[in-house]
Amino acid sequence: MKINCEKMPAEINLMSNKTMYVVKDGQLIPHELPDYGETVIITMGGKVDRLETKQKPKV
């Protein structure tokens, strides 16, 4: 089966500042961002492998 990736539209909410979207193998993956901290995108072979989130609460 051949999938035409150009005709796979996705509708996302651009008003949400707390969500980051990653496209992996034609799938749209939402990732909720922490209030404080950092999110690192790890790639392997030019593709997204995983997301690492470290939360650092503000004191």
N, CA, C and O atoms as a printed pandas DataFrame, in Angstrom:
     atom_number atom_name residue_name chain_id  residue_number  x_coord  y_coord  z_coord
0              1         N          MET        A               1    0.848   -1.168    0.000
1              2        CA          MET        A               1    0.000    0.000    0.000
2              3         C          MET        A               1    0.898    1.237    0.000
3              4         O          MET        A               1    1.880    1.302    0.740
4              5         N          LYS        A               2    0.553    2.208   -0.831
5              6        CA          LYS        A               2    1.305    3.454   -0.906
6              7         C          LYS        A               2    0.445    4.583   -0.353
7              8         O          LYS        A               2   -0.719    4.738   -0.721
8              9         N          ILE        A               3    1.037    5.356    0.530
9             10        CA          ILE        A               3    0.310    6.466    1.144
10            11         C          ILE        A               3    0.860    7.763    0.596
11            12         O          ILE        A               3    2.069    7.991    0.607
12            13         N          ASN        A               4   -0.037    8.618    0.112
13            14        CA          ASN        A               4    0.360    9.931   -0.382
14            15         C          ASN        A               4    0.377   10.893    0.799
15            16         O          ASN        A               4   -0.672   11.367    1.237
16            17         N          CYS        A               5    1.580   11.180    1.316
17            18        CA          CYS        A               5    1.699   12.017    2.516
18            19         C          CYS        A               5    1.311   13.470    2.271
19            20         O          CYS        A               5    1.025   14.195    3.224
20            21         N          GLU        A               6    1.296   13.910    1.022
21            22        CA          GLU        A               6    0.933   15.296    0.734
22            23         C          GLU        A               6   -0.552   15.554    0.937
23            24         O          GLU        A               6   -0.958   16.708    1.072
24            25         N          LYS        A               7   -1.366   14.516    0.962
25            26        CA          LYS        A               7   -2.811   14.685    1.108
26            27         C          LYS        A               7   -3.300   14.226    2.470
27            28         O          LYS        A               7   -4.429   13.753    2.605
28            29         N          MET        A               8   -2.448   14.365    3.480
29            30        CA          MET        A               8   -2.835   13.993    4.843
30            31         C          MET        A               8   -2.845   15.253    5.707
31            32         O          MET        A               8   -1.951   15.437    6.534
32            33         N          PRO        A               9   -3.846   16.127    5.529
33            34        CA          PRO        A               9   -3.864   17.367    6.301
34            35         C          PRO        A               9   -4.182   17.097    7.773
35            36         O          PRO        A               9   -4.890   16.152    8.120
36            37         N          ALA        A              10   -3.631   17.963    8.621
37            38        CA          ALA        A              10   -3.918   17.891   10.059
38            39         C          ALA        A              10   -4.283   19.283   10.528
39            40         O          ALA        A              10   -3.683   20.270   10.104
40            41         N          GLU        A              11   -5.262   19.355   11.397
41            42        CA          GLU        A              11   -5.691   20.638   11.935
42            43         C          GLU        A              11   -5.220   20.727   13.384
43            44         O          GLU        A              11   -5.567   19.881   14.209
44            45         N          ILE        A              12   -4.424   21.760   13.690
45            46        CA          ILE        A              12   -3.917   21.941   15.049
46            47         C          ILE        A              12   -4.315   23.319   15.553
47            48         O          ILE        A              12   -4.586   24.230   14.771
48            49         N          ASN        A              13   -4.346   23.453   16.877
49            50        CA          ASN        A              13   -4.704   24.711   17.521
50            51         C          ASN        A              13   -3.446   25.561   17.669
51            52         O          ASN        A              13   -2.565   25.225   18.462
52            53         N          LEU        A              14   -3.352   26.636   16.930
53            54        CA          LEU        A              14   -2.186   27.509   16.995
54            55         C          LEU        A              14   -2.250   28.483   18.160
55            56         O          LEU        A              14   -1.294   29.225   18.388
56            57         N          MET        A              15   -3.339   28.500   18.898
57            58        CA          MET        A              15   -3.483   29.408   20.031
58            59         C          MET        A              15   -2.958   28.794   21.329
59            60         O          MET        A              15   -2.887   29.487   22.344
60            61         N          SER        A              16   -2.596   27.530   21.320
61            62        CA          SER        A              16   -2.086   26.862   22.517
62            63         C          SER        A              16   -0.570   26.994   22.577
63            64         O          SER        A              16    0.139   26.466   21.721
64            65         N          ASN        A              17   -0.074   27.704   23.597
65            66        CA          ASN        A              17    1.366   27.865   23.779
66            67         C          ASN        A              17    1.972   26.731   24.598
67            68         O          ASN        A              17    3.189   26.697   24.778
68            69         N          LYS        A              18    1.167   25.814   25.093
69            70        CA          LYS        A              18    1.645   24.744   25.965
70            71         C          LYS        A              18    1.805   23.418   25.236
71            72         O          LYS        A              18    2.116   22.409   25.868
72            73         N          THR        A              19    1.600   23.393   23.929
73            74        CA          THR        A              19    1.699   22.152   23.178
74            75         C          THR        A              19    2.681   22.307   22.024
75            76         O          THR        A              19    2.636   23.277   21.268
76            77         N          MET        A              20    3.575   21.317   21.910
77            78        CA          MET        A              20    4.518   21.259   20.799
78            79         C          MET        A              20    4.151   20.020   19.978
79            80         O          MET        A              20    3.816   18.975   20.536
80            81         N          TYR        A              21    4.217   20.145   18.662
81            82        CA          TYR        A              21    3.856   19.036   17.798
82            83         C          TYR        A              21    5.093   18.535   17.068
83            84         O          TYR        A              21    5.911   19.320   16.589
84            85         N          VAL        A              22    5.217   17.206   16.993
85            86        CA          VAL        A              22    6.312   16.557   16.284
86            87         C          VAL        A              22    5.693   15.645   15.235
87            88         O          VAL        A              22    4.734   14.927   15.517
88            89         N          VAL        A              23    6.244   15.674   14.027
89            90        CA          VAL        A              23    5.785   14.772   12.974
90            91         C          VAL        A              23    6.809   13.657   12.849
91            92         O          VAL        A              23    7.986   13.913   12.596
92            93         N          LYS        A              24    6.360   12.416   13.026
93            94        CA          LYS        A              24    7.240   11.257   12.910
94            95         C          LYS        A              24    6.538   10.190   12.075
95            96         O          LYS        A              24    5.461    9.715   12.435
96            97         N          ASP        A              25    7.148    9.828   10.979
97            98        CA          ASP        A              25    6.612    8.803   10.073
98            99         C          ASP        A              25    5.169    9.091    9.671
99           100         O          ASP        A              25    4.340    8.183    9.615
100          101         N          GLY        A              26    4.874   10.361    9.392
101          102        CA          GLY        A              26    3.545   10.739    8.936
102          103         C          GLY        A              26    2.520   10.899   10.048
103          104         O          GLY        A              26    1.361   11.207    9.769
104          105         N          GLN        A              27    2.909   10.699   11.285
105          106        CA          GLN        A              27    1.991   10.836   12.420
106          107         C          GLN        A              27    2.290   12.136   13.153
107          108         O          GLN        A              27    3.454   12.475   13.365
108          109         N          LEU        A              28    1.255   12.859   13.538
109          110        CA          LEU        A              28    1.387   14.091   14.296
110          111         C          LEU        A              28    1.286   13.741   15.785
111          112         O          LEU        A              28    0.261   13.237   16.246
112          113         N          ILE        A              29    2.371   14.019   16.536
113          114        CA          ILE        A              29    2.439   13.645   17.940
114          115         C          ILE        A              29    2.437   14.912   18.790
115          116         O          ILE        A              29    3.389   15.689   18.719
116          117         N          PRO        A              30    1.385   15.148   19.601
117          118        CA          PRO        A              30    1.371   16.321   20.485
118          119         C          PRO        A              30    2.202   16.051   21.736
119          120         O          PRO        A              30    2.221   14.928   22.240
120          121         N          HIS        A              31    2.881   17.068   22.231
121          122        CA          HIS        A              31    3.676   16.957   23.458
122          123         C          HIS        A              31    3.382   18.171   24.325
123          124         O          HIS        A              31    3.618   19.307   23.915
124          125         N          GLU        A              32    2.861   17.925   25.534
125          126        CA          GLU        A              32    2.544   19.010   26.457
126          127         C          GLU        A              32    3.836   19.540   27.075
127          128         O          GLU        A              32    4.636   18.765   27.600
128          129         N          LEU        A              33    4.040   20.833   27.015
129          130        CA          LEU        A              33    5.238   21.453   27.559
130          131         C          LEU        A              33    5.065   21.745   29.047
131          132         O          LEU        A              33    3.970   22.097   29.487
132          133         N          PRO        A              34    6.152   21.599   29.833
133          134        CA          PRO        A              34    6.055   21.888   31.272
134          135         C          PRO        A              34    5.975   23.387   31.516
135          136         O          PRO        A              34    6.319   24.185   30.644
136          137         N          ASP        A              35    5.514   23.770   32.722
137          138        CA          ASP        A              35    5.455   25.187   33.089
138          139         C          ASP        A              35    6.858   25.781   33.122
139          140         O          ASP        A              35    7.081   26.889   32.635
140          141         N          TYR        A              36    7.799   25.039   33.698
141          142        CA          TYR        A              36    9.195   25.458   33.751
142          143         C          TYR        A              36   10.045   24.242   33.407
143          144         O          TYR        A              36    9.665   23.112   33.713
144          145         N          GLY        A              37   11.171   24.462   32.783
145          146        CA          GLY        A              37   12.063   23.361   32.456
146          147         C          GLY        A              37   12.476   23.420   31.004
147          148         O          GLY        A              37   12.382   24.461   30.354
148          149         N          GLU        A              38   12.930   22.296   30.509
149          150        CA          GLU        A              38   13.390   22.240   29.125
150          151         C          GLU        A              38   12.951   20.936   28.489
151          152         O          GLU        A              38   12.796   19.917   29.162
152          153         N          THR        A              39   12.752   20.987   27.180
153          154        CA          THR        A              39   12.417   19.804   26.393
154          155         C          THR        A              39   13.472   19.673   25.306
155          156         O          THR        A              39   13.694   20.603   24.531
156          157         N          VAL        A              40   14.125   18.510   25.251
157          158        CA          VAL        A              40   15.182   18.251   24.281
158          159         C          VAL        A              40   14.668   17.221   23.284
159          160         O          VAL        A              40   14.069   16.218   23.673
160          161         N          ILE        A              41   14.904   17.472   21.992
161          162        CA          ILE        A              41   14.503   16.544   20.940
162          163         C          ILE        A              41   15.728   15.730   20.540
163          164         O          ILE        A              41   16.725   16.288   20.083
164          165         N          ILE        A              42   15.656   14.403   20.713
165          166        CA          ILE        A              42   16.740   13.500   20.375
166          167         C          ILE        A              42   16.425   12.873   19.015
167          168         O          ILE        A              42   15.348   12.314   18.808
168          169         N          THR        A              43   17.390   12.976   18.090
169          170        CA          THR        A              43   17.185   12.405   16.759
170          171         C          THR        A              43   18.175   11.271   16.514
171          172         O          THR        A              43   19.278   11.264   17.060
172          173         N          MET        A              44   17.764   10.318   15.687
173          174        CA          MET        A              44   18.626    9.228   15.236
174          175         C          MET        A              44   18.347    9.013   13.761
175          176         O          MET        A              44   17.203    8.796   13.364
176          177         N          GLY        A              45   19.380    9.073   12.961
177          178        CA          GLY        A              45   19.206    8.868   11.520
178          179         C          GLY        A              45   18.392    9.962   10.867
179          180         O          GLY        A              45   17.740    9.725    9.851
180          181         N          GLY        A              46   18.419   11.164   11.438
181          182        CA          GLY        A              46   17.673   12.273   10.861
182          183         C          GLY        A              46   16.204   12.294   11.209
183          184         O          GLY        A              46   15.468   13.153   10.722
184          185         N          LYS        A              47   15.755   11.360   12.048
185          186        CA          LYS        A              47   14.355   11.311   12.469
186          187         C          LYS        A              47   14.269   11.493   13.975
187          188         O          LYS        A              47   15.210   11.175   14.703
188          189         N          VAL        A              48   13.134   12.006   14.440
189          190        CA          VAL        A              48   12.913   12.178   15.874
190          191         C          VAL        A              48   12.847   10.801   16.531
191          192         O          VAL        A              48   12.072    9.942   16.110
192          193         N          ASP        A              49   13.666   10.598   17.567
193          194        CA          ASP        A              49   13.674    9.333   18.294
194          195         C          ASP        A              49   12.870    9.445   19.579
195          196         O          ASP        A              49   12.045    8.584   19.885
196          197         N          ARG        A              50   13.124   10.538   20.346
197          198        CA          ARG        A              50   12.414   10.706   21.603
198          199         C          ARG        A              50   12.506   12.154   22.066
199          200         O          ARG        A              50   13.319   12.935   21.570
200          201         N          LEU        A              51   11.659   12.490   23.020
201          202        CA          LEU        A              51   11.666   13.808   23.652
202          203         C          LEU        A              51   12.019   13.612   25.117
203          204         O          LEU        A              51   11.449   12.751   25.788
204          205         N          GLU        A              52   12.955   14.407   25.612
205          206        CA          GLU        A              52   13.331   14.341   27.020
206          207         C          GLU        A              52   12.952   15.662   27.671
207          208         O          GLU        A              52   13.395   16.726   27.238
208          209         N          THR        A              53   12.131   15.591   28.710
209          210        CA          THR        A              53   11.672   16.786   29.410
210          211         C          THR        A              53   12.228   16.781   30.825
211          212         O          THR        A              53   12.104   15.797   31.555
212          213         N          LYS        A              54   12.845   17.900   31.199
213          214        CA          LYS        A              54   13.345   18.084   32.558
214          215         C          LYS        A              54   12.583   19.250   33.160
215          216         O          LYS        A              54   12.622   20.364   32.638
216          217         N          GLN        A              55   11.896   18.990   34.250
217          218        CA          GLN        A              55   11.154   20.049   34.913
218          219         C          GLN        A              55   12.017   20.671   35.999
219          220         O          GLN        A              55   12.608   19.975   36.824
220          221         N          LYS        A              56   12.076   21.968   35.980
221          222        CA          LYS        A              56   12.831   22.728   36.965
222          223         C          LYS        A              56   11.917   23.793   37.535
223          224         O          LYS        A              56   11.802   24.886   36.980
224          225         N          PRO        A              57   11.257   23.470   38.660
225          226        CA          PRO        A              57   10.312   24.436   39.218
226          227         C          PRO        A              57   10.988   25.722   39.659
227          228         O          PRO        A              57   12.073   25.699   40.240
228          229         N          LYS        A              58   10.349   26.822   39.383
229          230        CA          LYS        A              58   10.854   28.138   39.766
230          231         C          LYS        A              58   10.546   28.386   41.243
231          232         O          LYS        A              58    9.427   28.154   41.701
232          233         N          VAL        A              59   11.529   28.848   41.962
233          234        CA          VAL        A              59   11.362   29.092   43.404
234          235         C          VAL        A              59   11.154   30.575   43.645
235          236         O          VAL        A              59   10.994   30.998   44.790
